[in-house]
């Protein structure tokens, strides 16, 4: 009908404009909340008593990937987080925090909303990134429900990527060779770590107790050789071994 066609476009345009304005308002509010939280986090991390109650909920999680610890660690509950990270944060001395654009506002239920974003910061040895998820606490303040920190780049280390990147020399068993790092186990984590070290120019020796690289997958997973279970596969063991080599 002509009347409906005449009014449909302005109504749709008005609805879209309202949604864009609402989304923009949420983004501005979320960025303001995230900035306030980041200020509280900086104060907590630099406080002598290392009390994180202004920036973390009691039921919070902090997962660290080499930013503050030499390992992958996940801590749950505020008392455990404070006890574990008090020394490592003091040693790492994080500084130059910066909130990155793209803070997101997510309503996961009628009564609960998350604000998620990314921060960059520096320690004494590396440039790092932190991914935060904020939730509104009982006192209406926004605090971190989860915080994931990870190392991005070591200072003073030039990474070497590319097709023609020269890697460290392979092992020559008839000679004595010195290695800076030794990785025990040629599984997924071991091979990933060795490749990362090689890209950093660190000579690395990988030790594997099995007869061939990939045996940790070959003897563990029934469906390794093909995309179907071994019982339904016509792929011979020889062919499967060639796939892994």
C-alpha positions as CSV (number, residue, x, y, z in Angstrom):
1,X,0.0,0.0,0.0
2,X,1.3,3.5,-0.8
3,X,0.8,4.7,2.7
4,X,2.8,1.9,4.2
5,X,5.6,2.3,1.7
6,X,5.8,6.0,2.4
7,X,6.3,5.7,6.1
8,X,8.4,2.5,6.2
9,X,11.7,4.0,5.3
10,X,11.7,6.9,7.9
11,X,10.6,4.4,10.6
12,X,13.4,2.0,9.8
13,X,15.9,4.8,9.5
14,X,14.8,6.2,12.8
15,X,15.1,2.8,14.5
16,X,18.6,2.3,13.1
17,X,19.6,5.8,14.3
18,X,18.3,5.1,17.7
19,X,20.2,1.8,17.9
20,X,23.4,3.5,16.8
21,X,23.0,6.3,19.4
22,X,22.3,3.7,22.1
23,X,25.3,1.6,21.1
24,X,27.5,4.7,21.0
25,X,26.3,5.7,24.5
26,X,27.0,2.3,25.8
27,X,30.5,2.4,24.4
28,X,31.2,5.8,26.0
29,X,29.9,4.6,29.3
30,X,31.9,1.4,29.1
31,X,35.1,3.2,28.2
32,X,34.6,5.6,31.2
33,X,34.0,2.7,33.5
34,X,37.1,0.8,32.2
35,X,39.3,3.9,32.6
36,X,38.1,4.3,36.2
37,X,38.8,0.6,36.9
38,X,42.3,0.9,35.3
39,X,43.1,3.8,37.6
40,X,42.0,1.7,40.6
41,X,44.1,-1.2,39.4
42,X,47.2,0.9,39.1
43,X,46.7,2.2,42.6
44,X,46.2,-1.3,44.0
45,X,49.2,-2.7,42.2
46,X,51.4,0.1,43.5
47,X,50.1,0.1,47.0
48,X,52.7,-1.2,49.6
49,X,50.2,-3.7,51.2
50,X,49.1,-5.0,47.7
51,X,45.4,-5.0,48.5
52,X,43.3,-5.6,45.3
53,X,39.8,-5.1,46.8
54,X,39.2,-1.9,44.8
55,X,39.9,-3.6,41.5
56,X,39.0,-7.3,41.8
57,X,35.9,-9.1,43.0
58,X,36.1,-11.7,45.8
59,X,35.3,-14.4,43.3
60,X,37.7,-13.2,40.6
61,X,40.2,-15.1,38.4
62,X,43.7,-14.0,37.3
63,X,45.4,-16.0,34.6
64,X,49.0,-15.1,33.8
65,X,51.0,-16.2,30.7
66,X,54.6,-15.3,31.4
67,X,53.9,-11.6,32.1
68,X,54.5,-11.9,35.9
69,X,55.5,-15.5,36.3
70,X,57.8,-17.9,34.4
71,X,54.9,-20.3,33.9
72,X,51.2,-20.4,33.0
73,X,49.2,-19.9,36.3
74,X,45.6,-19.4,37.1
75,X,44.5,-18.2,40.5
76,X,40.9,-18.0,41.8
77,X,39.6,-16.0,44.7
78,X,40.9,-12.7,45.8
79,X,43.0,-13.9,48.9
80,X,44.9,-16.4,46.7
81,X,45.5,-13.8,44.0
82,X,46.9,-11.3,46.5
83,X,49.1,-13.8,48.2
84,X,50.5,-15.2,44.9
85,X,51.1,-12.1,42.9
86,X,52.3,-9.8,45.6
87,X,56.0,-10.7,45.1
88,X,55.9,-11.2,41.3
89,X,54.2,-7.8,40.7
90,X,56.8,-6.1,42.9
91,X,59.6,-7.7,40.9
92,X,58.0,-7.0,37.5
93,X,57.2,-3.4,38.3
94,X,54.3,-2.9,35.8
95,X,54.0,0.6,34.4
96,X,52.7,2.7,31.4
97,X,49.2,1.2,31.4
98,X,47.1,2.1,28.4
99,X,43.5,1.3,27.6
100,X,43.1,0.2,24.0
101,X,40.0,1.2,21.9
102,X,37.2,-1.3,21.4
103,X,35.8,-1.8,24.9
104,X,32.7,-4.0,24.7
105,X,29.5,-3.9,26.7
106,X,27.8,-7.3,26.9
107,X,24.6,-8.2,28.7
108,X,24.7,-11.9,29.4
109,X,21.4,-12.0,31.4
110,X,18.7,-9.6,32.4
111,X,20.5,-9.1,35.7
112,X,24.2,-9.3,34.7
113,X,26.4,-7.3,32.4
114,X,30.0,-7.6,31.5
115,X,32.4,-4.9,30.2
116,X,35.4,-6.4,28.4
117,X,38.5,-4.7,27.0
118,X,42.3,-4.8,26.6
119,X,45.1,-2.9,28.2
120,X,48.7,-2.7,27.3
121,X,51.5,-2.3,29.9
122,X,55.2,-2.7,30.4
123,X,57.3,-4.6,32.9
124,X,61.1,-4.4,33.5
125,X,61.7,-7.1,30.9
126,X,58.8,-7.1,28.4
127,X,55.8,-5.4,26.8
128,X,52.6,-7.1,27.9
129,X,48.8,-7.2,27.3
130,X,45.9,-7.7,29.7
131,X,42.4,-8.8,28.8
132,X,39.8,-7.8,31.5
133,X,36.2,-8.6,32.2
134,X,34.4,-6.3,34.6
135,X,31.2,-6.9,36.5
136,X,29.2,-4.7,38.8
137,X,29.8,-5.7,42.5
138,X,27.3,-5.4,45.4
139,X,28.4,-1.8,46.1
140,X,27.6,-0.8,42.5
141,X,31.3,-0.4,41.7
142,X,32.8,-2.2,38.6
143,X,35.6,-4.7,39.4
144,X,37.5,-7.3,37.5
145,X,35.8,-10.7,37.5
146,X,38.6,-12.1,35.3
147,X,42.0,-10.7,34.2
148,X,44.4,-12.5,31.8
149,X,47.9,-11.1,31.4
150,X,50.4,-12.2,28.8
151,X,53.9,-11.3,27.6
152,X,54.0,-10.0,24.1
153,X,57.6,-9.0,23.5
154,X,60.9,-9.3,25.4
155,X,63.1,-6.2,25.5
156,X,66.4,-6.4,23.6
157,X,65.3,-9.5,21.6
158,X,64.9,-9.3,17.8
159,X,62.4,-11.8,16.5
160,X,63.2,-13.4,13.1
161,X,60.1,-14.4,11.1
162,X,59.9,-15.2,7.4
163,X,60.3,-17.9,4.8
164,X,64.0,-17.4,4.5
165,X,64.7,-17.1,8.2
166,X,67.9,-18.9,9.0
167,X,67.4,-21.3,11.9
168,X,69.9,-22.7,14.3
169,X,72.1,-25.5,13.0
170,X,70.7,-29.1,13.4
171,X,72.4,-31.4,15.8
172,X,75.5,-33.1,14.7
173,X,75.9,-36.2,16.8
174,X,79.6,-36.7,15.9
175,X,80.6,-33.4,17.4
176,X,80.1,-31.5,20.6
177,X,77.5,-28.8,20.4
178,X,76.4,-26.2,22.9
179,X,72.8,-25.2,23.3
180,X,71.3,-22.3,25.1
181,X,68.0,-24.1,25.8
182,X,66.9,-27.7,26.1
183,X,63.2,-28.6,25.7
184,X,62.2,-32.0,27.1
185,X,59.4,-33.6,25.1
186,X,58.6,-33.2,21.4
187,X,54.8,-33.0,21.9
188,X,52.6,-30.1,21.0
189,X,53.9,-27.7,23.8
190,X,57.5,-28.8,23.3
191,X,57.6,-28.2,19.6
192,X,55.8,-24.9,19.9
193,X,58.3,-23.7,22.5
194,X,61.2,-24.9,20.4
195,X,59.9,-23.1,17.4
196,X,59.4,-19.9,19.4
197,X,63.0,-20.1,20.8
198,X,64.4,-20.7,17.3
199,X,62.6,-17.6,16.0
200,X,64.2,-15.6,18.9
201,X,67.6,-16.9,17.7
202,X,68.1,-19.1,20.7
203,X,69.8,-22.4,19.9
204,X,67.5,-25.2,21.2
205,X,67.8,-28.9,21.6
206,X,64.6,-31.0,21.8
207,X,64.7,-34.3,23.6
208,X,62.0,-37.0,22.9
209,X,62.0,-40.4,24.6
210,X,59.9,-41.9,21.8
211,X,61.3,-43.3,18.6
212,X,59.9,-40.5,16.4
213,X,58.5,-37.0,16.6
214,X,54.7,-37.3,16.8
215,X,54.6,-40.5,18.8
216,X,52.9,-38.7,21.6
217,X,50.0,-38.1,19.3
218,X,50.3,-41.4,17.4
219,X,49.9,-43.6,20.4
220,X,47.4,-41.5,22.3
221,X,44.7,-40.5,19.9
222,X,42.7,-43.1,18.0
223,X,41.6,-40.7,15.2
224,X,45.0,-39.1,14.6
225,X,45.8,-40.6,11.2
226,X,42.6,-39.5,9.5
227,X,39.4,-37.6,10.3
228,X,37.6,-40.9,11.1
229,X,38.2,-43.4,13.9
230,X,40.9,-45.9,13.2
231,X,38.4,-48.8,13.1
232,X,36.7,-47.2,10.1
233,X,39.8,-46.0,8.4
234,X,41.5,-47.8,5.4
235,X,44.6,-45.8,5.8
236,X,47.5,-48.2,6.5
237,X,50.0,-47.6,9.3
238,X,52.8,-46.9,6.9
239,X,50.7,-44.2,5.2
240,X,49.7,-42.8,8.6
241,X,53.3,-42.6,9.6
242,X,54.2,-40.7,6.4
243,X,51.4,-38.2,7.3
244,X,53.2,-37.4,10.5
245,X,56.7,-37.1,9.0
